[in-house]
Amino acid sequence: MKHKILLIFLLFTSTFFSCRKDDDTPCDNKDYHYNLSEEDKSKVPYTGYDTLVFISNTNDTAVCIGQGKKQYYLRTVIPNYTINNCSIPSTDNYEAYNYKFSSNNSKFNIEMNQYRKDEYGSESIYFYFNNIFFILYSTRVGNPNSNNFIDSILIQNNWYKSVSLTSKYFNPLYDKLFYNQEFGILKIQNSDSTEIWELLTKR
């Protein structure tokens, strides 16, 4: 019985002291990574070195050449908790990709970013077109149950299926961008419809 009591005491004291922080021991940061799923990556059909040719309703042409695909991480540092006067922060890293296209037309430029923006699994694609900002959630791309889904659309004598529509500030009265998983950006339309750009070729 005495041996059992001694054993329990030793286990308790070793556990207690192992949980205590040595003042000379630095705090360890927690580092978490949240990556895009392969399914969501496939919803951006660009290698980074694609050539996109767009034509406008005024017969203006823009040749956009991809400048590469850059991986990066969005980092957020959050102080989580304190143990024995030691504040242990965590760093959340969200996988992201950037695509830039140079254009021979000063009226037309494209930059895209796709990233996993939070630990709840919200993946987004951001577009910048001539300083107009669009956002498209990856879960809506090609999703027939989404309220922005278009079954098919005719663009430059070609039919495209499973098209997703997004607008500035999600307001249908603003500029519109049409997109699908196979070809990417298909059409960009100004809110007043005076300027419309459509995809001619992607290679």
N, C-alpha and C positions, 0 to 999 in steps of 0.2 A: 504494500500500500504506500509506504514511504517513497519507494522508487517511482511509483506512478505520479505521486504529488510532485516530486522533484522534476520528473520529465515534463509535466504540464507547466511547471514554473519556468523551466528553461526555454520551452517553446514560446511561452508568452513574452518573456523578456527579449528573446532574440527577434521576435516579430515586432515588438514595440520599438526596439532600437534600430531595426532595419528600416522602419517607416520614418524615423526622424531624419531630418536633413542636417548633414554636416555643414557648418557655416562656411567651410572652405570649398564646398562642392558647388559648382555653378549650376544655375537652373537650366534644365533641358527644354528646348523648344519642341513643340509638336508640329510636324510638317505633314499636311494632308494634300493629296493630289486628286483632282476630279477631272477625268479625261472624257473626251467626246467618244461616243460609241462608234463603231465601224459603220453602223447603219446611218447615223447622222452625218458622218464624214462623206458618205456616198451621195448626200443630197447637194453637195457642191461639185458640179461636174467639170471643174477646171484643174488643169495640172499646174498652172501658174505661168505657163509659157504658151498659152493659147493665143490665137489671133481671131478677134471678133470684128466683124464688119457690120455696121449699122447704117441704115439709110433713113432719111427723114421724109416727112410729107412735103417738104419743099425741095426734094431731090438733092439735099446735102448729104455727104457721105463722111463717115468716121471709121477709120481703121485703128483698132485698139490692140496693142501688142502687150502680152503679159510680161511683167518684169520679175516674175518668180513667185514662189510660195514660201512664206516665212512662218515658222512655228514659234510661238511665244507663250508665256503664261501670265495670266492676270493674278496678281498676288494681293491678298488681303490679310493683314495681321490683326488678330483679335486677342485681347487679354482674356484668357479663359477663367482662371481660378488662382487662388493663393493657398499655398501649403507652407506652414511654418515660416511665414514672412517672405516666401519665395513666390513671386508672381511668374506664372508659367504661361506665356502666350502661345497661340497656335497660328500657323501660317497656312492659309488656304490657297492652293494653286489651281487655277482653272485653265485647262488646255485651250489654246486658241490658234487660229491661222489667219494670215493676212495675205490678200491678193491685190496687186496694183497693176493697172493697165495704162500704158502711155498711148496717147492718141495724136493723130496728125491734124486733128480738128480741135481748136481751142474751145469750141462750144460743147465738147463732149469729153468727159473723163469719168473713170470708174475706179472706185476703191471698195474692197469688200473685206469684212472680218466675220469669221465664224468662231464662236466660242461657247463653252459650257460655263454659264455665268453664275450658277449657284449649286449648292450641294443637293438641291431638290431635283436636279436633272433638267433644268430649263436650258435648252440649247437654242441659240439664236444666230441668224445671219443678218449682218448689218451692211447696208449699201450706202455709198456716198456717190451721188451723181450730180456733178456741177453744184456742189454744196447743198443738194437736197438730200435729206436723210430718210432712209427707209429701214424698217425692221421686219423680218419675217421669221417666225418661230419654226424650227425644223420639224416639229410635230405636225405642222400644217402642210408641209410640202408633199404634194401628191395624195393628200388625205381627202377622200370623197366626202367625209363627214364634216369637214371644215366649212365654215360659212363663207370662206373666200375661195372655194374650189370652183374651177371652171372646167367642164368636161372636155371641151375642145375649142380651139380658136384658130382662125385663119390669119396667117402673117406672111406677107410676101409670097403668096401662092403656095404656101406650105401649111398643112394642118398639124397643130401641136396638141397633144392630149395631156390630161392631168396637170392643168395649169393652176398656179396659185397667184392670187392677186393681193398685193399689199399697197397701202396708200400712206402718204405722209400723215403722221399722228393718228393712223387708223381711221381717218375721216375720208369717206368716199368723195367729198367735195374737193379734196386736195389732189396733188400729183399722184399718179398711179404707176406701179411697176408690176409687170407680168413675168412669171418665172416658172420653170419646170425642172425636174430633177435631171433630165437627160441633156438639156442644152443650156440651162442657167437662165440668164436674163433674155427675155424674148421681145419685150416692148416696154417703152417708157413714154408716158403721156402726161403732158402738162395739164393742170387743172382746168385751164380755159380751152384746152384742145387745139391751141394754135400751133403747137409743136409736138409732133409724135415721132419717136424713133423706133424703128423695128429692126430685128436681127435679120441680116441677109445671109451671112455664113458664119460658121464656127469651125475652126480647124486647128 
